[in-house]
Amino acid sequence: MTHDAGAATRRWSQPVFWAGVVAIVAIFFAGAWQRRWIADDGLIVLRTVRNLIAGNGPVFNAGERVESNTSTAWTYLNYFTHEITGGRLELVALGLAITLSMVAVVCAMLGTRVMYRGTRRAPAGPPMVLLPFGILIYVMLPPARDFATSGLETGLVICWIGVMWLGMQRWARAEHRENRFGLPTVATAALAFIAGLGPLVRPEMALAAVVFLGLMALARQSWKHLGWLVVIAGAAPVIYQLWRMSYYALPYPLTAVAKDAGGSKWGKGLAYLWDLLSPYTLLLPLAVVLIAGLVSLWFVANPIPALLARLARGDGRGQGRGRAAEQDQDQNQDQDQYDDETISRLDLIRGGARSTPVVTIAFLVVAAVMLVYVTRVGGDFMHGRVLLPSLFLFLLPVSVVPLPVGPARGEQDGWMRRVAVPVVAGAWLVVVGWAVTIEVTQDPFREEPESITAAGIVDERQFYIQRTGHRHPLLAEDYLDFPRMRALVREVSANRTGAVFLPVPGFQDRWDVVSYDHPLPGLAPFELPDDPMKTVVFLNLGMTSMNLPLDVKVYDTVGLASPLAAHTDRMQDGRIGHDKFLPYDWVLAETGVIEDPVNFPRWIDVNWINQAEVAIQCPATQALIESYSAPLTTERRWSNLVNAFSYAEYRMNRIPAYEVQRCGLPMPEEVEKYQGTR
């Protein structure tokens, strides 16, 4: 191909690529906007943000240091955005989620373009046109569109992955540089800092961050440069981790304790995986993109032989650096020490670490690790949600696909084109056909009832659309039309004495209002408190807490906001994410709302209350309670810090009588089962 022909190809290949980017963003945005909503769990996040705004700290209930949000970064991103814009919290979460989701797919496509074509300073590969490919699978998948809004951190997670993909691919193509005192370049420092934020984006992203930072540390560099990278990457997560342990008395969010994030439920995890693959015939496009991706890499980069050749030379620099790399070499005198003829095995490894093939393989390894982790812990109860990051990671190297253009550069090139072009073009047509089929067949507002499957999985968006009657449940008040919600708000508003509010089993609009039957401290008999103590217990934590004032304590039974529930053992066959249950007796015992048993609801057994009152005095349980509720003195911070891991491992029995026995406490005298008069 002549120089003029190559220049012409480059001129029109750029508009084709950017047209594909615009098309993908438009398709994803349209699909996400059509399905816009905010999940009940998304409202849980905003309860903590409300407390931050009110000055109560990053807590779910004022006065209790409980981290109920899995993503630290998502919590503070919502808080700071609200502080800047003053917007309504639900709309702030919606705007952030959908914006970050769009940025994620753009970064994915840009990073893959760098993988195939290099950078402007270090071009690589033959003339080609890059077409949207694997990324189309992600943006057309209904769960991906659902969680592009939802108020949850999925958009932030895939955005972090996308930014790391683009940054690591550019890092692999760039010449290693060090400034004075071994300081890294701005681009390298920013990449290390963003990688270090992984655990704050979501705890399991620490697995990805370790791989990415390990690769950066493995590359050839001076010890000073490596030291700076460690400091830059580790400062934010380490400082926050120390603060978290001293404040919350846990090394990770309470949600990880509630869901036993280190547990193993392979059977449920495999069922969860199949629940995503089956409805959309997802294995077909995934197999197609895998084949097309391997053929494309074979044709464009032939990476394995190239990598082995560089390892043999001990050349640790990225591919396609051209004259710019040769000019830069003179400016890096500290690299001369690596030009020895005898290269150690470590030097060979370090030499190949900073290369496009190794970076690409690293992301695929992370995808596999994340998939295995999610499957091992049993998946989730929300259809597809926690598998989306693994899917996004897997699709990164094939987010766009190359088609060679111009005349062949020789006989071998012509033969390879005769294989690659039909395979890639055919695969592209299959993916586009699959995408069109999904668009036509998947109704975002289907009428058939959505129910929880036998495996405990549910399409959350569809579930709440049908239960609230709103096509787009976005605001907290939209959830007032969920069963029990309006009745709850009415009961809480009307109560003047203080009470514990419990949902009546078997009814969709009734609450048992267990009012205090004795004067609160400092009050005379029958004197009403100015600030009555009100406590609500309900599984749907987000809609409940966001429709009630901050001075009303809100707990769930599964442990997302209730430390005692979180520290119970999992039920063997319970629903994933909801496989813990703390009976209401514990809340009634802890609040001390009733002194005369006649005032208990009929369905409450007074013996369980008596046993819970004793069990809660267990020294280890009292230490746990004090860790998150006692005044935060310097001594308390230190005690929380050194005991955080032991608190995380502490478990109690949800059955009060068994817990009394476990702690070796005297069992209260059994009384005749008394059914109250209510």
Protein Blocks (a to p, Z undefined) as FASTA:
>chain_A
ZZklmmmmmmmmmmmmmmmmmmmmmmmmmmmmmmgccdfklmmmmmmmmmmmnonopafb
ghiacdfbfblmlmmmmmmmmmmnopafklmmmmmmmmmmmmmmmmmmmmmmmmmnopfk
lggdjddddddfklmmmmmpmklmmmmnnopaklmmmmmmmmmmmmmmmmmmpccdddeh
hiacfklmmmmmmmmmmmmmpmklmmmmmmmmmmmmmpgcdfklmmmmmmmmmmmmmmmm
mmmmmmnopabdfklmmnopmbccfklmmmmmmmmmmmnommmmmmmmmmmmmmmmmmmn
ommlmmmmmmmnopabdehkljmlmmmmmmmmmlmmmmcfbdcfklmmmmmmmcfklmmm
mmmmmmmmmmmmmmmnnpaabehklmmmmmmmmmmmmmpccddedjdfbjklmmmmmmmm
mmmmmmmmmmmmmmmmmmmmmcfbbfbdcdddfkopacfklmmmmmnopablfbfklmmm
pghklmmmmmmmmpmnbpaddddehiakbccddddfbdcehiaehiacfbdcdddddfbl
mlmmmmpcfklccddfkopmmmklmmpccdfklcehiacccdfklmmmmnomafblklpc
fklcfklmmmmmmmmmpmklmmmmmmmmgccdfklmmmmmmmmmmmmmpccdfblklmmm
mnopacdddddddddfZZ
